[in-house]
Amino acid sequence: MREFTHEGSAILNEGESLQERQKADKDFGRLVSLRLARTEVLEYEDLSIESEATKKLCLQWENLEVHNGLVYRRSRSQRSGEPDYLQLLVPRIT
């Protein structure tokens, strides 16, 4: 497994996947788990018990996509004729 580093810190430990790191991220891990398990956004009542970060990220639900077990945000191009692009939700380095 290739180890990626950032300023001397390992981003992925040996045997750890990016999918696992997304789910474990303290800021968006809950959203990742929800998006992997559901196609529909949570109902208001169910969302009310979630953290503020999860609530804010759920506002982007329609732009979140799952590809190969990873969650991406689709960003719409602001320039005419240019394609949209996918932005990987990258977990924090701990």
Residue frames relative to the residue before (quaternion, step in Angstrom):
aa qw qx qy qz dx dy dz
M 1.0000 0.0000 0.0000 0.0000 0.00 0.00 0.00
R 0.4076 -0.7039 0.5300 0.2398 3.53 -0.94 0.89
E 0.2478 -0.7673 0.5746 0.1405 3.56 -0.86 0.95
F 0.2222 -0.7623 0.5966 0.1160 3.56 -0.78 1.04
T 0.1030 -0.8058 0.5809 0.0508 3.56 -0.97 0.79
H 0.1102 -0.7494 0.6501 0.0611 3.51 -1.30 0.52
E 0.8355 -0.1265 0.0402 0.5332 3.56 -0.57 1.18
G 0.7557 -0.4179 0.2047 0.4608 3.56 0.90 0.96
S 0.6483 0.4939 -0.3293 0.4768 3.62 1.22 -0.12
A 0.4521 -0.6698 0.5122 0.2908 3.55 -1.02 0.79
I 0.3437 -0.7221 0.5636 0.2067 3.55 -0.92 0.95
L 0.7782 0.1217 -0.0604 0.6132 3.56 0.98 -0.85
N 0.3221 -0.7229 0.5781 0.1985 3.53 -0.90 0.94
E 0.6576 -0.5080 0.3639 0.4208 3.57 -1.18 0.45
G 0.8146 0.2280 -0.1971 0.4956 3.55 -0.90 0.97
E 0.6191 0.5357 -0.3395 0.4631 3.57 1.27 -0.07
S 0.2625 -0.7766 0.5523 0.1512 3.57 -0.95 0.83
L 0.6175 -0.5371 0.4244 0.3873 3.52 -1.27 0.40
Q 0.5919 0.5670 -0.3579 0.4473 3.58 1.12 -0.65
E 0.6593 0.5009 -0.3024 0.4722 3.59 0.96 -0.86
R 0.6567 0.5133 -0.3108 0.4567 3.57 1.00 -0.82
Q 0.6089 0.5375 -0.3564 0.4618 3.60 1.04 -0.71
K 0.6929 0.4868 -0.2806 0.4519 3.59 0.83 -0.98
A 0.7103 0.4627 -0.2536 0.4659 3.59 1.08 -0.70
D 0.4743 0.6913 -0.4412 0.3202 3.61 1.22 -0.27
K 0.4669 -0.7188 0.4414 0.2655 3.59 -0.79 1.02
D 0.6970 0.4765 -0.2860 0.4531 3.60 1.08 -0.56
F 0.8472 0.1003 -0.0463 0.5196 3.60 0.83 -0.80
G 0.3238 0.7789 -0.4827 0.2358 3.60 1.23 0.27
R 0.6505 0.5099 -0.3217 0.4619 3.59 0.95 -0.83
L 0.6463 0.5129 -0.3200 0.4657 3.58 0.95 -0.84
V 0.6285 0.5324 -0.3334 0.4587 3.59 0.96 -0.83
S 0.6655 0.4982 -0.3038 0.4653 3.59 0.88 -0.92
L 0.6496 0.5095 -0.3142 0.4687 3.58 0.97 -0.84
R 0.6945 0.4870 -0.2887 0.4440 3.58 0.85 -0.97
L 0.6353 0.5199 -0.3283 0.4672 3.58 1.08 -0.65
A 0.7334 0.4383 -0.2228 0.4694 3.59 1.08 -0.75
R 0.8025 0.2596 -0.0974 0.5283 3.58 1.13 -0.60
T 0.3198 -0.7097 0.5825 0.2341 3.53 -1.25 0.43
E 0.7093 0.4037 -0.2352 0.5278 3.57 1.22 -0.50
V 0.5189 -0.6231 0.4865 0.3254 3.56 -1.10 0.71
L 0.6041 -0.5661 0.4191 0.3728 3.57 -1.19 0.55
E 0.5251 -0.5901 0.5077 0.3439 3.53 -1.24 0.53
Y 0.6790 -0.5100 0.3404 0.4037 3.58 -1.19 0.55
E 0.6571 0.5235 -0.3155 0.4411 3.59 0.89 -0.91
D 0.6843 0.4718 -0.2802 0.4803 3.59 0.98 -0.85
L 0.6545 0.5258 -0.3021 0.4514 3.55 1.05 -0.74
S 0.5766 0.6356 -0.3686 0.3573 3.59 1.12 -0.64
I 0.6906 0.4693 -0.2896 0.4679 3.61 1.11 -0.52
E 0.5573 0.6219 -0.3815 0.3964 3.60 1.27 -0.16
S 0.6301 -0.5334 0.4041 0.3939 3.58 -1.28 0.36
E 0.6537 -0.5075 0.3860 0.4076 3.55 -1.28 0.35
A 0.6307 0.5338 -0.3362 0.4519 3.59 1.00 -0.78
T 0.6615 0.4955 -0.3075 0.4716 3.59 0.92 -0.86
K 0.6307 0.5315 -0.3337 0.4564 3.59 0.97 -0.82
K 0.6740 0.4940 -0.2995 0.4605 3.59 0.88 -0.92
L 0.6780 0.4846 -0.2967 0.4662 3.57 0.93 -0.84
C 0.6090 0.5551 -0.3532 0.4429 3.60 1.11 -0.61
L 0.5494 0.5982 -0.3989 0.4257 3.59 1.20 -0.37
Q 0.6963 0.4397 -0.2554 0.5065 3.58 1.24 -0.43
W 0.2369 0.8406 -0.4692 0.1307 3.57 1.33 0.13
E 0.6878 0.5068 -0.2889 0.4319 3.59 0.83 -0.98
N 0.6962 0.4486 -0.2683 0.4919 3.59 1.21 -0.43
L 0.5939 0.5699 -0.3636 0.4363 3.60 1.27 -0.06
E 0.0377 -0.8033 0.5933 -0.0357 3.54 -0.88 1.02
V 0.3062 -0.7268 0.5866 0.1843 3.53 -1.20 0.63
H 0.0633 0.7665 -0.6347 0.0747 3.55 -0.90 1.04
N 0.8453 -0.0655 -0.0037 0.5302 3.58 -0.68 1.14
G 0.7216 -0.4692 0.2453 0.4461 3.56 0.97 0.89
L 0.6420 0.4739 -0.3288 0.5052 3.59 1.27 0.17
V 0.3487 -0.7336 0.5470 0.2028 3.55 -1.12 0.70
Y 0.0837 -0.7822 0.6173 -0.0135 3.51 -0.96 1.08
R 0.3071 -0.6933 0.6091 0.2324 3.53 -1.30 0.39
R 0.3136 -0.7296 0.5781 0.1874 3.58 -0.84 1.01
S 0.1244 -0.7764 0.6160 0.0474 3.54 -0.80 1.06
R 0.3633 -0.7358 0.5375 0.1942 3.53 -0.82 1.03
S 0.4620 -0.6771 0.5010 0.2775 3.55 -0.91 0.93
Q 0.3797 -0.7253 0.5351 0.2086 3.55 -1.02 0.85
R 0.6652 0.4831 -0.2892 0.4903 3.57 1.27 -0.32
S 0.5205 -0.6574 0.4598 0.2925 3.52 -0.91 0.95
G 0.8181 0.2533 -0.2017 0.4752 3.54 -0.93 0.94
E 0.6215 0.5191 -0.3608 0.4627 3.60 1.19 -0.23
P 0.4919 -0.6815 0.4524 0.2980 3.59 -0.99 0.78
D 0.5762 -0.5283 0.4805 0.3975 3.53 -1.33 0.33
Y 0.1778 -0.7697 0.5929 0.1560 3.56 -1.24 0.19
L 0.4011 -0.6973 0.5442 0.2381 3.54 -1.25 0.52
Q 0.1747 -0.7701 0.6105 0.0610 3.51 -1.00 0.96
L 0.3559 -0.7492 0.5219 0.1993 3.59 -0.55 1.16
L 0.3663 -0.6794 0.5824 0.2549 3.58 -0.99 0.82
V 0.1466 -0.8303 0.5370 0.0279 3.54 -0.25 1.33
P 0.4049 -0.7256 0.5000 0.2442 3.59 -0.74 1.03
R 0.5797 -0.5783 0.4457 0.3617 3.54 -1.22 0.52
I 0.4384 -0.6421 0.5561 0.2937 3.51 -1.24 0.51
T 0.1167 -0.8153 0.5652 0.0471 3.57 -0.71 1.03
